[in-house]
Amino acid sequence: MKLDVTKAWIDKKFQHERQLSTCRFSPCGTYVIAAGCDTDLQRWNLATDERVSLSGHPGWVGDFAFHPDEQRLYSVDYHGGLFCWDYRQDSPQPLWKIQDAHSSWVRKVAVSTDGKYVATGGNDKVVRLWTADGKPAGHLRGHNGYVFSLLFHPSGDILLSGDQVGSVRQWEIPSGNQVRELDLTVLHTRLDNFLAHVGGVRSMAIDATGNLLACGGMTNAKSNSFCPGDPLVVLMDLASGKEQAQLKPSQKADGPINSLRFLPDGILAGVGEGASGASLAFWKTDEAAPMHSVKMTSGYQIDLHPDGLRLAVSRFQTNGRGGNGRHSTAETYISNDGVVDIYQLHEKPADG
């Protein structure tokens, strides 16, 4: 099959009764796993559609990432925990867990390309480095806002962390020395009448050259209540540390670009959110407007299958209520639903 994002079509849908904010394909290609406003991770077999839950977190799961050995998965939660799993087991149980890895919400986790290090970050504004077996390996301090995004450079000796106030910091690994700070403040808004910061570097992706960094979020926030703004992707040249271009979705949306991924042909895929809808967009990096986009409800993460031809997208789906928890009893939280769409990024076969 030839990669062609303009022919993208949904092959499968996996639905869960809680919102799913993060999703990824396993490196072995057998599973798609998703998590979010739930204490469990959900694992679906792509061939059989069988679902298995990974249970053990005491609170909502903020993020997870795979080790390149195709055996381990690391997940973090809003109680400050870091868990390690053998995700292939029939009934997966944690191999180990650090329930106080952070003092507050852990929003992101990333694994180095060589598998030696795990990085975590969140609301305590500290990036923590761990060995693959869970031993502390360093505290990277300097952020002035919540850590929203983490990304290891393909070289393996660089970690990038993006925060709430539009700063991307580049760290040397394993020393933890800060090399420089990249200015992404275009993705941050704090007006005089705002009660809090709005925006931040919500997502990052690096192209195959290792020099083009895409940073997603939003700009020009209009208020501090529902936080509407203009979704934006900023392309940074890592050699110079300078902004190279800005990309915008063509579909109407008023929320941030939550996830980005470069495809094998150099096309950048991104997904965002919005009160009235959003889109899955595909950009050529030398053109501000998408070459193709698919309108959808608010999206949270995308991931590329190891075959390079399938894309997983986690998104919001209402189930008839006006908002999370509404029409429920005081003791019961009722979430809206989550969906993972599996897109095929090629022309649909004539027979199917």
C-alpha positions as CSV (number, residue, x, y, z in Angstrom):
1,M,0.0,0.0,0.0
2,K,1.2,3.5,-0.8
3,L,0.9,6.2,1.9
4,D,-1.6,8.8,0.9
5,V,-3.2,10.9,3.7
6,T,-5.7,12.4,1.3
7,K,-7.3,8.9,1.1
8,A,-7.4,8.3,4.9
9,W,-10.3,6.3,6.1
10,I,-11.4,4.8,9.4
11,D,-10.9,1.0,9.6
12,K,-11.8,0.4,13.3
13,K,-13.3,2.2,16.3
14,F,-12.7,1.3,19.9
15,Q,-15.0,2.9,22.4
16,H,-14.7,3.2,26.2
17,E,-17.1,4.6,28.8
18,R,-14.6,7.1,30.1
19,Q,-12.7,9.8,28.2
20,L,-9.5,8.7,26.6
21,S,-6.8,11.4,26.4
22,T,-3.9,9.3,25.3
23,C,-3.4,6.4,22.9
24,R,-0.5,4.5,21.4
25,F,0.3,1.5,19.3
26,S,2.5,-1.1,20.9
27,P,6.0,-1.3,19.3
28,C,5.2,-4.9,18.4
29,G,2.2,-3.7,16.4
30,T,-0.3,-6.1,18.0
31,Y,-2.2,-3.7,20.3
32,V,-3.5,-0.2,20.6
33,I,-3.6,1.0,24.2
34,A,-5.5,4.1,25.5
35,A,-6.1,5.8,28.9
36,G,-7.4,9.0,30.4
37,C,-10.2,9.9,32.9
38,D,-10.0,6.4,34.4
39,T,-7.7,4.4,36.8
40,D,-7.2,1.7,34.1
41,L,-5.5,1.5,30.8
42,Q,-7.4,-0.2,28.0
43,R,-5.6,-2.6,25.6
44,W,-7.3,-3.7,22.4
45,N,-5.9,-6.4,20.1
46,L,-6.0,-5.0,16.6
47,A,-6.6,-8.3,15.0
48,T,-9.3,-9.7,17.3
49,D,-10.7,-6.5,19.0
50,E,-10.3,-8.2,22.4
51,R,-10.1,-5.7,25.2
52,V,-8.1,-6.1,28.4
53,S,-7.7,-3.6,31.3
54,L,-4.4,-2.8,33.0
55,S,-5.6,-2.0,36.6
56,G,-3.7,-0.5,39.5
57,H,-3.4,3.3,39.3
58,P,-5.1,5.1,42.2
59,G,-6.2,8.0,40.0
60,W,-6.6,9.1,36.4
61,V,-3.8,8.1,34.0
62,G,-2.0,11.1,32.6
63,D,0.1,9.4,29.9
64,F,2.1,6.3,29.1
65,A,5.0,5.3,26.9
66,F,6.6,2.1,25.6
67,H,10.1,0.8,26.1
68,P,11.8,-0.2,22.8
69,D,12.3,-3.8,24.0
70,E,8.6,-4.4,23.1
71,Q,7.9,-5.7,26.5
72,R,7.5,-2.8,29.0
73,L,5.1,0.1,29.3
74,Y,5.5,3.1,31.6
75,S,2.4,5.0,32.8
76,V,1.9,8.0,35.1
77,D,-1.1,9.2,37.1
78,Y,-2.6,12.3,38.6
79,H,-1.6,11.2,42.1
80,G,2.1,11.5,41.2
81,G,2.7,7.8,40.4
82,L,5.0,6.0,37.9
83,F,4.1,2.4,37.0
84,C,5.9,-0.2,34.9
85,W,4.0,-3.0,33.2
86,D,4.6,-6.1,31.0
87,Y,1.7,-5.1,28.7
88,R,1.7,-8.4,26.8
89,Q,0.4,-10.5,29.7
90,D,-3.1,-12.0,29.6
91,S,-3.9,-10.1,32.8
92,P,-1.2,-7.5,33.1
93,Q,0.0,-6.5,36.6
94,P,2.6,-3.8,37.5
95,L,6.1,-5.0,37.5
96,W,6.9,-2.2,39.8
97,K,5.5,1.2,40.9
98,I,6.6,4.4,42.5
99,Q,3.5,6.0,43.9
100,D,5.3,9.3,44.9
101,A,7.4,9.8,41.8
102,H,6.1,13.4,41.8
103,S,4.4,15.6,44.4
104,S,1.5,16.4,42.1
105,W,-0.1,15.5,38.8
106,V,2.2,13.7,36.4
107,R,1.1,14.7,32.9
108,K,3.8,13.2,30.6
109,V,6.2,10.3,30.4
110,A,8.8,9.6,27.6
111,V,11.4,6.9,27.0
112,S,14.8,7.4,25.4
113,T,15.3,5.8,22.0
114,D,18.0,3.5,23.5
115,G,15.7,2.5,26.4
116,K,18.1,3.6,29.1
117,Y,16.1,6.4,30.6
118,V,12.5,7.4,31.4
119,A,11.5,11.0,31.9
120,T,8.4,12.3,33.7
121,G,7.0,15.7,34.2
122,G,3.8,17.5,35.4
123,N,2.4,20.1,37.8
124,D,5.4,20.2,40.2
125,K,7.4,21.9,37.3
126,V,10.2,19.4,37.7
127,V,11.4,16.9,35.0
128,R,12.5,13.7,36.7
129,L,14.8,11.2,35.1
130,W,14.7,7.5,35.9
131,T,16.6,4.4,34.8
132,A,14.6,1.8,32.9
133,D,14.2,-0.2,36.1
134,G,12.9,2.7,38.1
135,K,16.0,4.1,39.9
136,P,16.2,7.9,40.2
137,A,18.6,9.4,37.7
138,G,18.2,13.1,38.1
139,H,16.0,16.1,38.7
140,L,15.9,18.7,35.9
141,R,14.8,22.1,37.4
142,G,14.1,25.4,35.7
143,H,10.5,25.4,34.4
144,N,8.2,28.2,35.6
145,G,5.0,26.4,34.6
146,Y,3.5,22.9,34.5
147,V,5.3,20.5,32.2
148,F,2.9,19.7,29.3
149,S,5.2,17.8,26.9
150,L,8.3,15.6,26.8
151,L,10.3,14.4,23.9
152,F,13.6,12.6,23.6
153,H,15.7,13.5,20.5
154,P,16.4,10.6,18.2
155,S,20.1,11.0,19.1
156,G,19.3,9.7,22.6
157,D,21.4,12.3,24.5
158,I,18.9,15.2,24.3
159,L,15.6,15.7,26.1
160,L,13.1,18.4,25.2
161,S,10.5,19.6,27.7
162,G,7.7,22.1,27.0
163,D,5.7,24.0,29.6
164,Q,2.6,26.0,30.4
165,V,4.2,29.4,29.8
166,G,5.7,28.7,26.4
167,S,9.2,27.6,27.2
168,V,10.9,24.5,25.6
169,R,14.0,23.5,27.5
170,Q,16.8,21.4,26.0
171,W,18.6,19.1,28.4
172,E,21.8,17.1,28.1
173,I,21.2,13.4,29.0
174,P,22.3,11.8,31.3
175,S,24.0,14.8,33.0
176,G,20.7,16.8,33.2
177,N,22.5,20.0,32.3
178,Q,20.3,22.6,30.5
179,V,21.7,23.4,27.1
180,R,19.3,26.2,26.1
181,E,15.8,27.5,26.2
182,L,13.6,27.9,23.1
183,D,11.1,30.7,22.9
184,L,7.6,29.4,22.3
185,T,5.8,32.2,24.2
186,V,3.5,32.7,21.1
187,L,1.7,29.6,22.5
188,H,1.0,31.3,25.9
189,T,-1.4,34.0,27.0
190,R,-1.8,35.7,30.3
191,L,-3.9,38.9,30.2
192,D,-4.3,41.2,33.1
193,N,-7.8,39.9,33.9
194,F,-6.8,36.2,33.6
195,L,-6.8,34.1,36.8
196,A,-4.3,31.7,35.4
197,H,-2.0,31.0,32.4
198,V,-3.6,29.8,29.2
199,G,-2.0,27.7,26.5
200,G,1.5,26.3,26.7
201,V,3.5,23.8,24.6
202,R,1.0,21.0,24.5
203,S,2.7,18.8,22.0
204,M,6.1,18.2,20.2
205,A,7.4,16.1,17.3
206,I,10.7,15.9,15.5
207,D,11.1,15.0,11.8
208,A,13.4,12.3,10.4
209,T,16.3,14.8,10.0
210,G,16.3,15.4,13.7
211,N,16.5,19.2,13.1
212,L,12.8,20.3,12.6
213,L,10.9,20.5,15.8
214,A,7.1,21.0,15.7
215,C,5.4,22.5,18.7
216,G,1.6,22.5,19.1
217,G,-0.7,24.6,21.2
218,M,-2.8,27.7,20.7
219,T,-2.3,31.5,20.6
220,N,-4.4,34.6,21.3
221,A,-6.5,33.2,24.1
222,K,-9.6,35.2,24.4
223,S,-10.7,34.4,28.0
224,N,-9.7,32.5,31.1
225,S,-13.0,30.7,31.5
226,F,-13.5,28.2,28.6
227,C,-10.1,29.3,27.3
228,P,-10.9,29.8,23.6
229,G,-8.0,30.7,21.3
230,D,-6.4,30.1,17.9
231,P,-4.9,26.6,17.4
232,L,-1.3,26.9,16.1
233,V,1.8,24.8,15.2
234,V,5.2,26.4,15.4
235,L,8.1,24.9,13.5
236,M,11.5,25.5,15.1
237,D,14.9,24.9,13.5
238,L,16.9,23.1,16.2
239,A,20.3,24.1,14.6
240,S,19.6,27.8,15.0
241,G,16.9,27.7,17.7
242,K,14.8,30.0,15.6
243,E,11.2,29.9,14.4
244,Q,10.9,28.6,10.9
245,A,7.2,28.7,10.1
246,Q,3.7,28.7,11.6
247,L,0.9,26.2,10.6
248,K,-2.8,26.5,11.3
249,P,-5.8,24.1,10.8
250,S,-8.3,24.9,8.2
251,Q,-11.3,23.5,10.1
252,K,-12.9,25.8,12.7
253,A,-11.6,25.1,16.2
254,D,-10.8,27.2,19.3
255,G,-8.6,24.8,21.4
256,P,-4.9,23.8,21.3
257,I,-3.2,21.3,19.0
258,N,-2.8,18.5,21.5
259,S,-0.7,16.0,19.5
260,L,1.7,16.0,16.6
261,R,3.5,13.2,14.6
262,F,5.7,13.3,11.5
263,L,4.8,10.6,9.0
264,P,7.4,8.6,6.9
265,D,6.9,10.9,3.9
266,G,7.6,14.1,6.0
267,I,4.0,15.1,6.3
268,L,3.1,16.4,9.8
269,A,-0.1,15.1,11.3
270,G,-1.8,16.9,14.2
271,V,-5.0,16.8,16.2
272,G,-6.7,19.5,18.3
273,E,-9.8,20.3,20.3
274,G,-12.6,22.8,20.2
275,A,-15.9,23.6,21.8
276,S,-17.8,23.2,18.5
277,G,-15.4,20.6,16.9
278,A,-11.9,20.2,15.7
279,S,-9.9,18.3,13.1
280,L,-7.2,15.8,12.2
281,A,-5.0,17.8,9.9
282,F,-2.1,16.9,7.6
283,W,0.5,19.6,6.7
284,K,3.4,19.9,4.3
285,T,5.8,21.8,6.4
286,D,6.4,24.5,3.8
287,E,2.7,25.4,3.6
288,A,0.7,27.1,6.3
289,A,-2.6,25.5,5.5
290,P,-3.2,21.7,5.7
291,M,-3.0,19.7,2.5
292,H,-5.9,17.6,3.9
293,S,-8.0,17.6,7.1
294,V,-10.8,15.5,8.6
295,K,-13.5,17.2,10.8
296,M,-14.1,15.5,14.1
297,T,-14.9,16.0,17.8
298,S,-12.1,17.2,20.1
299,G,-9.0,15.0,19.7
300,Y,-6.2,14.4,22.2
301,Q,-3.5,12.2,20.8
302,I,-2.3,10.6,17.6
303,D,0.2,7.7,17.1
304,L,1.6,6.0,14.1
305,H,1.6,2.2,13.8
306,P,5.0,0.5,13.2
307,D,3.8,-0.3,9.6
308,G,3.7,3.4,8.9
309,L,0.2,3.1,7.3
310,R,-2.1,3.3,10.3
311,L,-2.9,6.2,12.6
312,A,-4.6,6.0,16.0
313,V,-6.6,9.0,17.2
314,S,-8.1,9.4,20.7
315,R,-11.0,11.7,20.8
316,F,-14.0,12.9,22.9
317,Q,-17.5,11.6,22.3
318,T,-20.6,12.8,24.1
319,N,-23.1,10.3,25.4
320,G,-26.0,12.6,25.8
321,R,-25.1,14.7,28.8
322,G,-24.3,18.4,28.8
323,G,-21.0,17.9,30.7
324,N,-18.9,15.6,32.7
325,G,-20.7,14.5,35.9
326,R,-23.9,16.4,35.2
327,H,-27.1,14.6,36.0
328,S,-25.3,12.2,38.3
329,T,-25.6,11.8,42.0
330,A,-23.3,13.7,44.3
331,E,-21.3,10.6,45.1
332,T,-20.9,9.4,41.5
333,Y,-18.7,10.9,38.7
334,I,-20.1,10.1,35.2
335,S,-17.7,10.8,32.3
336,N,-18.4,11.3,28.7
337,D,-17.1,8.6,26.4
338,G,-13.8,8.1,24.7
339,V,-13.1,6.7,21.2
340,V,-10.0,5.5,19.5
341,D,-10.3,5.7,15.7
342,I,-7.8,3.6,13.6
343,Y,-7.2,5.3,10.3
344,Q,-5.7,3.6,7.3
345,L,-3.5,6.2,5.5
346,H,-4.0,4.9,2.0
347,E,-6.6,4.4,-0.6
348,K,-9.5,2.1,0.4
349,P,-9.3,-1.2,-1.4
350,A,-12.0,-1.7,-4.0
351,D,-13.2,-4.9,-2.3
352,G,-13.6,-3.4,1.1
